Amino acid sequence: MTPRDSCRSTVLRAAALTATAALVLVACGSSGSSASKPEPTTSTSSSPSGPATRTRSGLRGGRYCEVLLLHPAPPGITADVYNTYPINDCPAAQWQALDAAAIARENTMLVALLNGPRYWLMDTIEQNDTGDQAHKTFGGMEMIQRATVVVGNPIAASKPYTVNSVDRQTVFSFDKGRTVYEITDAAGTKYVMQSWSQQVDPTLAEADLATLGLRLHLPAGWSYAARRLTAPLRVVTTDTTAKVLMDELKNSYSMETR
């Protein structure tokens, strides 16, 4: 078996386990719109002491999907992450019609993974403005490249409650009065749910999240709880890597920062 065949075998095993779903945590996300939700907005500001910042508001409840293109690179297996935000809200018929194997062939990649649909729980994302980003169309659905991420060992990274480091240079903000859903590990470190997924349970709705802890098989000493914010909650990872994990339903969480 050649090194490339070995690499491909590892990635395909990971794909069968939806192994790189953790990579969704790096993307800046999309936001769907409906009559009951405000349209998301985007603004850009600059500072003489630092890079320009792009702020996206009105995200909570927004639906998005991603295509991950995996390929070999000097640091290891690498994924280019393409996201539907803010172009579309991942129309269900188009999403269900996507052929991951065909996408991989068309883009000369080891494998393509489909990640979604997912829904954001934060209200605002602030990110350093990196300028224009690449666009691709998959099955007629246009997406924007949001990140390129070194996967490392995709099988290990995919295990529930495994903490992964992600360089995303963002601030995720949850407004005062919002309900947030948190996992606390045995050492007392809190992780706030940033997006919930319908990949494992297609019927999962935001209304189910308050009692989700009854369904989770948390590690010993860990706990899950919902709480209403009495002040805004900001997860700031502009100058450090974000620490992220998933539960067994593919809902994603970020470690809270001081």
FENVENVEN-V751511 format. One record per residue. N is the residue number from 0. RES is the residue in one small letter. D_CENTER is the distance of its C-alpha to the mean C-alpha in whole Angstrom. Layout:
BEGIN
N;RES;D_CENTER + N;RES;D_CENTER
END
This chain:
BEGIN
0;m;34 + 1;t;32 + 2;p;30 + 3;r;28 + 4;d;28 + 5;s;27 + 6;c;24 + 7;r;23 + 8;s;25 + 9;t;22 + 10;v;19 + 11;l;20 + 12;r;21 + 13;a;17 + 14;a;16 + 15;a;19 + 16;l;17 + 17;t;13 + 18;a;13 + 19;t;10 + 20;a;8 + 21;a;7 + 22;l;6 + 23;v;3 + 24;l;3 + 25;v;6 + 26;a;5 + 27;c;8 + 28;g;7 + 29;s;10 + 30;s;12 + 31;g;15 + 32;s;19 + 33;s;21 + 34;a;25 + 35;s;24 + 36;k;21 + 37;p;21 + 38;e;20 + 39;p;17 + 40;t;19 + 41;t;19 + 42;s;21 + 43;t;22 + 44;s;24 + 45;s;26 + 46;s;28 + 47;p;30 + 48;s;29 + 49;g;26 + 50;p;23 + 51;a;23 + 52;t;20 + 53;r;18 + 54;t;17 + 55;r;15 + 56;s;17 + 57;g;17 + 58;l;13 + 59;r;14 + 60;g;14 + 61;g;13 + 62;r;12 + 63;y;9 + 64;c;9 + 65;e;8 + 66;v;11 + 67;l;11 + 68;l;15 + 69;l;16 + 70;h;19 + 71;p;21 + 72;a;22 + 73;p;24 + 74;p;21 + 75;g;20 + 76;i;18 + 77;t;16 + 78;a;13 + 79;d;13 + 80;v;10 + 81;y;11 + 82;n;9 + 83;t;12 + 84;y;12 + 85;p;14 + 86;i;17 + 87;n;16 + 88;d;15 + 89;c;14 + 90;p;18 + 91;a;18 + 92;a;21 + 93;q;20 + 94;w;17 + 95;q;19 + 96;a;21 + 97;l;19 + 98;d;21 + 99;a;18 + 100;a;22 + 101;a;23 + 102;i;20 + 103;a;20 + 104;r;24 + 105;e;24 + 106;n;22 + 107;t;24 + 108;m;21 + 109;l;21 + 110;v;19 + 111;a;16 + 112;l;13 + 113;l;12 + 114;n;9 + 115;g;9 + 116;p;11 + 117;r;8 + 118;y;9 + 119;w;9 + 120;l;11 + 121;m;12 + 122;d;15 + 123;t;14 + 124;i;12 + 125;e;15 + 126;q;14 + 127;n;17 + 128;d;18 + 129;t;19 + 130;g;21 + 131;d;20 + 132;q;18 + 133;a;18 + 134;h;18 + 135;k;18 + 136;t;19 + 137;f;19 + 138;g;21 + 139;g;22 + 140;m;18 + 141;e;18 + 142;m;14 + 143;i;14 + 144;q;13 + 145;r;10 + 146;a;11 + 147;t;13 + 148;v;12 + 149;v;15 + 150;v;14 + 151;g;17 + 152;n;18 + 153;p;15 + 154;i;17 + 155;a;17 + 156;a;14 + 157;s;13 + 158;k;15 + 159;p;14 + 160;y;15 + 161;t;15 + 162;v;14 + 163;n;12 + 164;s;13 + 165;v;10 + 166;d;12 + 167;r;11 + 168;q;14 + 169;t;13 + 170;v;14 + 171;f;12 + 172;s;15 + 173;f;16 + 174;d;20 + 175;k;23 + 176;g;24 + 177;r;20 + 178;t;19 + 179;v;17 + 180;y;16 + 181;e;16 + 182;i;17 + 183;t;20 + 184;d;21 + 185;a;24 + 186;a;25 + 187;g;24 + 188;t;20 + 189;k;18 + 190;y;14 + 191;v;13 + 192;m;11 + 193;q;8 + 194;s;7 + 195;w;9 + 196;s;10 + 197;q;13 + 198;q;13 + 199;v;15 + 200;d;17 + 201;p;17 + 202;t;19 + 203;l;17 + 204;a;17 + 205;e;16 + 206;a;20 + 207;d;20 + 208;l;17 + 209;a;20 + 210;t;22 + 211;l;19 + 212;g;21 + 213;l;23 + 214;r;21 + 215;l;19 + 216;h;21 + 217;l;21 + 218;p;22 + 219;a;26 + 220;g;26 + 221;w;22 + 222;s;22 + 223;y;20 + 224;a;21 + 225;a;20 + 226;r;22 + 227;r;23 + 228;l;22 + 229;t;26 + 230;a;24 + 231;p;21 + 232;l;18 + 233;r;17 + 234;v;14 + 235;v;16 + 236;t;15 + 237;t;17 + 238;d;19 + 239;t;17 + 240;t;15 + 241;a;12 + 242;k;12 + 243;v;9 + 244;l;10 + 245;m;10 + 246;d;13 + 247;e;15 + 248;l;13 + 249;k;10 + 250;n;9 + 251;s;7 + 252;y;9 + 253;s;10 + 254;m;14 + 255;e;16 + 256;t;18 + 257;r;22
END
